Structures are given as C-alpha cells and as structure tokens.
Amino acid sequence: MSTTENWAEELSEAILAGFDQHYRLFCNYSKQAHQGFLEAQWRFLQDIHRERVDLYDEQVERCIEHLKQNYGCMNAERWQNVKQIYRERLLNHPQPDLAETFYNSVFCRLFDRRYFNNEYIFVESDALWRHTKLDRGILKRYEVHDNLEAVILKLLQDMDIGLPLEDAHRDVRHLIHRFSQQAPELAREAKPYSIDLIITPFFRNKACYLIGRLNFEHKTLPFIVPILNNEQGFLYADTLLVDSNAMAIVFGFARAYFFVDTDNPLAIVTFLLQLMPSKTRAELYSAIGLHKQGKTQFYRELLQHLAISDDNFVVAPGVKGMVMTVFTLPSYPYVFKIIKDRFAPQKDMTRQHVKNQYQRVKQHDRVGRMADTWEFSKVALPLDRCSDSLQEELERVAASSIEREDNQLIIKHCYIERRMIPLNLYLEDKSNIDRQEAVLMEYGQAIKELAAADIFPGDMLLKNFGVTRHGRVIFYDYDEIDAVTNCHFRTIPKARYPEDELASEPWYSVAPNDIFPEEFATFIFNDARQQELFVRHHGDLLTAAYWQEVQEDLNAGKVADIFPYPQDIRLRRF
C-alpha cells in the first residue's frame, strides 16, 4: 500500500473516531436529561441543553486540530481517496447519516468552497438510500383485541421510565377517555388492531413524551402521551395527543430540542416522518437535537426543490427590518435572513452582537414562542433564480455578505427559518377580521410565555412576530432581546405640573435598562380596536407590577409550566 493510501486510510479513521467521540458525548447528554427529569432538576436540564447546542462545533474543531497536528499538509487534492474510504467505513456504521455530515463539516472548514462538490464531500447522502427500511428495533408492538385497558397499562409499565406511576389505573382510564374523545373511530374499527411505540422516551423541559401510533386495517393514528413528574417521587400521564397536527405542534420549530438516547436516529426520524408528513427530515433531525444534521438535510431538500420548481427568490413581503434584510422563495416555506452592512441610527449595535443574540436564542428554552434558525455560511444559490429586485436590494444593503461566482450567488452568512405571516400583515388582512381577537390573545400569551422563560423581547412591535399555519404567534426578531431579570420595570411617575405632560422630554430620569410597561400599547398599536382587544385580555402586561412578579419568580429559581398543548385537555384536571 502506498504512502498516499496509508495517509487516506488513517485520515478517514481519525475523522470517524472524532465523530464517534462526538456521538457518545451527545448520547450522554440524553442520559443526563433522563436522570434530571427523574430528579425534577429543571434548571439542570436547561443547562445541559445550552451545553449540547455547542457540542458539535467544539468536537469538529477538536477533530480538525488533531488532523493538523498529526497529518501534516492539508491539501485538498490529496483528499480524493479519503471520501471513498470513509464511505466504505460507513457501510456498517450505526449512524452513517450523521457521520457523513461530520465529515462534511471537517472538510468544509479546512478547504475552499470550490471543493464543495460530491467528489469531495457528501452533497448527496449515501446513507439515506442505503438505510430506507425502518429498523423495527426502535419500536415495540402491542396487539389489541378486547383488552385495550390492559394493553395501555402494560405499555406504560414496559417503558419503565424510572419512577412509579402515581395511579396507573387512573391514568389508563384517562388515556382511554381521551382516545374516545379524539378518535371515536376507535370503537368502530374492527379488531384486532395494534399499537407501535418508540421504545425510547423523548425528554424536554418538564416532560417525558411517549410516541407511537395505532395501526388499523386501513389507516394509522399517531399519538403522544406526555408523562410528568409530580416532584414527589411519582409520575403521571398528563394528556393524550392524537393526530398529526397535534404532534406537529409538539415538534414545532419554536421549541427546544428533545433529548433522545438512541443508536439509530435515522430510523427515529423515518418513523416520525410517517406520523407527521407535514414535517421534513431536516426539521425532525433538528427536533431531536441533531440541528447540524437538520441543516445538512435542509440544504439537500432545497437543492431538490430548486430542481423541480421555477419561481425566483424575491424580497420577503412586510415591513423592512432595520438590522436584517429578508428574502424568500415563494414556493418554499422558508425565509433567508442576512445581516445588513449598516443599521438604522436607532440600532446601536454591532454585527457580532446580532450573531450572539441568535446563538443565545438557540441555546435558550424557546417555550414554543421563538423561531429556530439554521445558520449557514457560503450558501450557493442559482443566480438566474434570484430576481433582479432581490439582487439590487442585496447590493444596496448587504453587499459585504454576497459575491458572484460563475452562475451562482454566494451568500457568505445567513439565517434560515420557517416562513410565517408577519403579525401586522395578518391583522391588516380583511379576511382575518374574525380571527383578530384570537390572534391578539395569542400575541399577548406569547409575550407572557417568553417572560416566564426570562426573555424580554425588547422590540414588541407586531412586525417582529409571525403567525404559523396552526395560528400560533411566534417571535422572530432577536437583536434587542434581554433577560427579564436584567430589566428595571417602572411605573411612570405622576407629572409635577400640567406642563410636564406637554414637554418634549420626560420630567423623570430614565436609565438605560428602565422599561415603562404602560407605554407598550401606545407604541405597538395604531388601530384602536386592536388595542382595545389586547388590553381586554392582556392588560396586566401594561403594568410594572406584572413584570416585577415575573422577575420575583425567576429570581427564586422557578421554572414555569409551559407545555405544547392546551390546559383544558390536561388529564390532571379530572
């Protein structure tokens, strides 16, 4: 064997060892999350979530440093054999999809973009087509005849999460009650039928989620059972969620990532995709904490979509931002956000500050109210698919972030997230007039849940929130966020003299972190009816006392109960 072949063998082995080390650490976080759930250590779960978000980049950099120290010159031409050898090593690897992405990350940080093609990296995945058959090892099947209550009881007991159920028979009755409410066809379907359950529980925040499906002769019915810790040594089933839409909200892009201890994430994602066909592989990889794999999969899905569509990238509709310029492909449900070269005068911040804020959100518990993003560097888009108006806009406000190479527009740095309808446009749409009150209630609830998670949005204008296809209101402008506990909420002092209220300057001192909630409605709303509806349902947000009480809870270490389903379906209420 030649020296070059030896070098390529050793290099591929070193990269795979780097990935294996990363995935061991990744799974260890899931084990820690399981233990944290059993011990009701909610702050600990938030801490390890932040750590895990940074894990991937840390391990890639560690691997690169090892390669540089031990394998000398990093010449891309010498890597032509490395990918083939690495590919062969993945034929029997348990996580070939993730290992491909790790290889791509190492290579792309070492070499110029001109090598980013399938000859050198895994632009196309070998793993996905080689592992299309679902591994039944992730599931356990239960046959149902006339013994549904006994089957559900056994299902709960088999999971053996680590603490006993508070009242197993009560929980079974409640679950069957929810099934009868949400799936009346259960009583009509011919027996026998079966239940498939993922044998690995999903942990996030204060809940453990059991995920499965009912298999009838002609259809399937997905379900989720959230299990909660009563913090007294017992568990209980909090509710039952049935159907794909309910599941999609639990796996929504505005929530923190799950902890799932599995050797086969590809099989997990494939099964979840069957339960939630409205989701993509990219979104589901991200949902189970593999956000770098989600990013890789997103780019593959984008390339596939570009191949079968013919519309152009255009400037996104809505009020233009002072920090970001935003564009979209109308046929694809995502937006691309680029930091502008220069900010409006009232935005006293740096480019790095904006990047830090986006990373802060990724590390935070997003409580279903802040959009997740994929951060990309060197994104190549077909130049002939970028509208003239978009190219003119990018040249005008973000010229340092773009360059042209052959027939491609290269975006040096951007954030990509799910497209929503900006809340201001939603409220202006006459066809949504009957939904105004409901969506304004959602808007206020979003602010309250963000506050409970120690996030003060800063700029609460309607244009900085979006409405999802499920009617949920999500915040997506992060440059001015701060911790609620860092803010000083005040009531405006009474005027000393009548002339004070007419003066152009306030008659009271204002420190940089002073916030006066009673001013919110005036700044947010131009429409009197919308303001009245908001105040009717969320007038407490306009008082300093409300925010001060939230601060007291946060400073006392309280972690709020915010679950991805309505209060009125929680079984604990029975």
N, C-alpha and C positions, 0 to 999 in steps of 0.2 A: 504494500500500500504506500502511495506517495506521501510526501510530507504535506502537500496541499489537502489530500483526502483525510489524513490524520487530523489536520487542523480543523477541517469542516466537521468531522465526527465529534471532536472534543468541544467545539463551539456549540453545536446543536445540543449536545448533552448538558453543557453548562447552562444554556438558556432554559432547557426543560427542567433542570434542577431548580433554577430560580423560580419558575412558575410553580413547581410542586411545593416549594417552601411558602410561596405566597398563598396557595390554596389551603395549606394546612393552617396557616395563621387565620385565614378568612373563616374557615370552619370552626376554629377555636372561639372566635367571637360569637358564633351561633350557640356554642355550648355555654359560654358565659351568659348569654342572653336568657337561655333556658333557666339557668340557676338564678339569675337576677329576678326572673318572673316568679319563681317559686318563693323567693325571699322577699318579694314585694319591694325590691330596691330600684325604684323608678328613676331616680337621678342617675344611678349607675348605668341603667340601660341607655339613657341619653348620652352619657359619657362615652360608652363603647361605640355607640352609633357614630359619634364625631370621629373617634379614632379610626373606625373601619373605613370611613369615607376616604381618608388619606392613605390607607394601607397600600393600595395598588401602586400609586405613583412612587411611594417610598421603596417598594420592592423592585420596581422596574429600574429605578436609579441605582439601587444596590447591585442588581444584576449587571448593569452597564459598567459600573465601577469595577466589578470583578473581571469582566471581559477585558477592559482596558489594561488592567494590571497584569493579567495572565496570558493574553493572546496577542499582544503587540499591535501592529498596524491595523487599523480598522478601514480596510479598503473594500468598497462595495463590490468591485469586480470579483474579489476572492470569495464572495458570499453566494455565488451562483449555485454551488452544490449544497450550501447549508440548508436552504429551504427544503430541498428534496429529501435530504437525510432526516431532517426534523419531521417532515410529513410522514416518513416511514415509521418513525418512532411513535407517532400518534395513532397508528392503526389499531393498537390495543390499549390505548390510554383511556382512563375513565372520564376525563374532561377534555376531549380533543378540541371542542369549540373554544373553550376558554384559553387553552394553551396556544392556539393559533393567534388569538388576539394579543396575548402576552408577547409572542414572537414579533408581531407587527409593531407593538409599542417600542420594543427594544431597537428594532431596525430603524424605525422612523425617527427616533431621537438621535440615532447615530449618523444618518445619511440624508443627503439632499432629496428634495421632493421628486426629482426626475427619475428616481429609482422606485417610486411608489407604484409599481405595477405587479401583475400577477407572477412575473418571473422571479421577483424577489420577495414579495410578501403575499399574504393570503387575502387578496382583494376579494376573491371568491372563496367560499368556505368548502373545504373537502369534508369536514365533519358532518355538516347538516345533511348532505345526501347519503353519506355512509351510515348514518345513525337515525334514519327516518322511522324505524319501527320502535314503538313505545316499549320501554323496558317495564314489564309488569312488576319488577322488583320494587317499584316505588309505591305500588298500590296493594291494598288488601280488599278482597271481595267478600261480601256477605249476601247470602241468598235469603230472600224474604218469601215466605209462604203466607201463613196466617199469624205470624209471630213478630210483627213489626216492633212492638214494645220490647220484646226480648232481644231482638237484633240491635236496636239502638242502645239498649243497656250494655250489651256485650261490646258494641263498638266503642262506647265511652270508656268502659273498663279496660279494653285492649290497648287503648292509647297510653295508659299508664304514664301520665304526664309527670307525676312525682309527688302529688298530694292527693288525698282522698276527696271525693265529691261530697259536698255539704249534705245533699239529699238526692241521691241518684234517681230514685223512682219519681220524685217530683220533677226533676229536670227532664226525664224521659216523657212524662205527661205533657210538659210544656212544649217540648220539641214536636211531639205528635200534634198538639193543638195548632202550632204554627204551620206545620205541614198541611193540616186540613184547611187552614185559612188561605195559605198562599198557593197550594197545589190541590184543589178539590178533585182533580183527576186521579189523585192517588187512590181514592175509594173506588173509582170507576175502572181503573186499569186491571186487566186480567192478571192474576197471579199465576206462577211466581214471577217476581222481578228481583233485581239485585241492587246492591249499593257498593260502589267503589269508593274507598277512602285513601287519600295520600297518607302513608304511614308516618310521615314526618310532620310534626306540628309547625306552624308558622308563628313566630313571635314578633310583636311590635308594640311599643309603648306599654300599656297596661293589660294587654290581651294576648291570649294564645288562640290561634284560629285553626279549626279542623276543616279540611276542604275535601269535597267529594262530589259524587253525582249518583242519582238514581237511574237505573237502566231499565226502561220498559221495552216492550216489543218493538215499538215504532218510534220511540223518542227517548231522549235523556233529559234529566232535570238536575242542573248543578245546585250545590248548596254550600253554605258556610255556617259553622257553629262557632261563635266566639265564646271562649272559656275565660272566666275572670277569677282572680284571686281575691277572696274576701278579707285578706290580710289578717286572718285569724287561724290559718292553717288548713283551710278548705277551699275547694274550687267549686264553681257553679257555671252552668250554661246560661249565658245572658240572653240569647235570642237565636233565631234561625233565619238566615237569609237565603231566599230561593230566587233563582233566575239570573241570567247573565248580567242584566243591568245593575242589580244589587251587588253582584260580585265585582263589576267594573268599578263601582264607587269605592269599594274596599281596596281595590288595587289601583286606585286613581293616581295620577301623576302629581297630585298636590299633597301626597302623604310620604312620611318617612319610609325607608326601605325595610322590608321584612328581614328577620334573621331565620334562615332555613339551613339546618345541618344535613346536607345531602352530598353523596358522592356523584350524583347524576343530575346536575342542574338542567342539562339538555332535555332529559325525559320529563322533569318537572315542568319546564316551560312548554313543552309539546302538549302535555296533558292540560295545563291551564289554558292554552290556546283553544283547545277543544271546548272548554267550558265558557270561554269569553271570546268568541270570534271577532268582536269589535276591537279587541286589543291587537297589538302587533308583538312579534317576538322581541323587538327592541324594548318596548315598554315593559314586557313581562320580565325580561332579564334584569332591567333596572329595578323593578318592583321587589325582586328577591335579593337586592343588594349588589348585583353584578352590573353596576352602572357603566363600567368601561366596556363590557360585552354588549350592553344595550346600545352604547354609542357606535360600536363597530357594526352591529346589526342594523342600526338606523341608516348608516351610510350605504350599506348594501341594498336596503329596501328603497332608498332614494334613487340609487342608480337604476334599479329595476323599474321604478315608476317613471323615471325620465325616458326609459326605453319604450314605454307604451303610451306616453302622453305627448301632447304637442303644444300645450299652453306655455306662456312665458312667466318668468319671475317678475313681479311687479312690486312697487312700493305698497306696503300694507295700508288699508284704509284706517281712518281715525286721526285724532289729533297727533301731530308730530311731536316726538319727545325732545326734551332739551339735552338729554345725555346719549340716547340711543337712536339710531335710525333702524327701521324695521322693514323687512320685505318678506314676501311670501310667494308661493306657487299656488294659484287658486285651486288647482285640482288635488292638492296635497295638504293635509290638515296640520301644517306646522308653520311657524314663523322663524325667521333668521334675524338676529339682533346684533348689530355692530356698534361698538362704542365710537362716538363721534370724535373727530380730531379736536374740536373746540366746543366747550359747553356754553350754555347761556350764562350771562353775568351772575344771575342769582344762584347758580350752581357752583359753589366754591369748593371744588373737589378735584382730585386727580384721577387719571385713568386707572392707576393701581388701586385707588380706593374703590372704584366701581367693581373691579375684578374681585377685590377682597369681600365685598358685600355679596356677590353671587356665590362665592365659596362659603361664606358664612351661612347662607340660606341652605345650601346643600348639606351642611353639617348639622343643621338645626332640625328639631321636630316641627315639620311643616303643618301639622294638625289639619290637613285637608284644605288649607287655605293659601298656600304659596306654591306656585308652579315650579316643578323641577325643570332643570335645563341640562342639556348636553353641551359642554364647552369644547369647541373644535378649533384647531389650528390648520391652516393651509387647506381649506376646503376648495376643491376644484369644481366649478360649475360650467356647463357649456355656454360659451359667450353668445351663441346665436339664440339661446333660450332666455337671455337677460334683456328685458325691454330697454329701449333707448332711454326712457324716462328714469328707469332704475339706475342705469349706468351714469346718467347725468347727476342723479341725486348722490350716488356714492362718491363720485369725483368731487362733488361740491362739499360734502360734509364729512367724508371718511376716506380721503384719498390715501392716507398713510396705511390703511388696512387692506388695500386691494392692489393687485397688479395683474397684467395680462400676459399670458404665456401661450403662444400658438393660438389655438382657438378656444382657450379657456380663460375664465375669470377666476383668479385665485383670491379667496378671502383669507387673509392672514390670521384673523382671530374673530370668532363669533360665538354666539349662544343660540341654541335651537330649542324651541319648546312648542308644546301643543298650542294650536291656534284657538283662540276664544273670541267671542264677540265683545268688544270693549263695552263696558257697562254704560258709558254715556251714549253710545250709539244704540244700544239695546233699549234704553229708556226713551230715546228720541223716536224710535220706530213705532209708528201708529198702530201697527199690527200687534204690538206687545202691550197695548194700553191696559188690557185686563190683567196682565202679569206684573204691572208696576209695583203694586203693594207687596206681592210675594217676593219679588227680586230685591226690593229695598229692605225687607225684613232679612233676607239672606245677606245683603251687604252689611247691615249692622251686626248680624251674627258673626260674619267673617271677621270684623274688627274685634269683636269680643273674644273670639277664639284665638286670634293672633295675640291679643293682650294676655290671655291666660297662659300662653306659651312664651311670654316675655319678649314679644315683638311689638314695637310701636311702628306703624307703617311710615310715619313721617309725613309724606305727601298722600293724603287720603282722597284726593280728587277722583271722581268717578272714572276718568280715563285710565287710571292706573289699576283698575280692576276689570276682570273679564267674566263672562257668563259661559259656562260649559254647556254641552248638549244635554246634560242632566239638570240644568237650571241652577247649578251651584255657582256661587260667586267666589272668584279666586283672585288673589293679589299677585301682580307680576312686575312691579317697578321697585327695585331694591336699593337704589342709590342713597336713599335717605332713611333707611330703617335704623332703628336703635333699640336697645333693650328698654323695656318699660321701666325697669329698676334704675336706669340711668337718667330718667326724666324727672323734672320737677313740675308737678301739676298744680296749678294755682287758679284761684278764683280772681277775676278782675276786681281790684279794689274800687269802692264807690268813689265817684267823682267828688272832688273837694268843692268845686264851684260849677255852676251850669256851663260856664265857658270851657271847662276841661273837655267835655264831650264833643265840642266843636273843633278842638285843636287838631292840627295835622299830626302831632306827635303825642304818644300816650303820656298821661300825667303820673305814671308809675314807672319804676325801674323794671327792666326786663333783662334777665341773664340769658346766656346762650342756650341753656337747657330748660328754660321756663316754657311751659305749654299751658294755654288757656282753653280748656275744652269747650267753654260756652261760645267760642268763636267758630267752632267746627262747621256748624250748619250754614252759617253765612258764607264761608269760603267755599263749601262744597256745592251748594245748590243755587242754581239760577231760577229754578222752577218752584213756585210757591207750593203747588200741590205735592210735589215730590218731597219738599222739605217737611210739610205737614205730616205726610205718611211716615217719614223717617222718625220724626220726633215722637209720633204717636207710639211707635213700637220700641224705639231705642233712645228715648230722651235722656236716659241715665248716662249715655255716652257723652252728653254735653255738660256733665258735672265733674268738677275736680274730685269730689268725694268718691265717685265710682272708680276712677283710676287709682286713687290712693288706696282704696280697699284691695284692688288687684295687686298693687305693689306690696301690701302687707302680706298677702297670701304667698307671693313669690319669695319674699324675703324670709318667710317662715319655712321655706322648702317645700311648699305644697305643689304637687303635680296634678293639674286639672284632669278630670274625666272627660275626654273628648273622643267619642267613638264614631266610626263611619256608618252609623245607622241611626234612625230616629229614636228619641226617648220612648215614644209610645209603643214601640214593639219590643221593648226590653222585658224579658221574662221575669226579672226580679220584681216587676211591678205587680205580678199576680198575687 
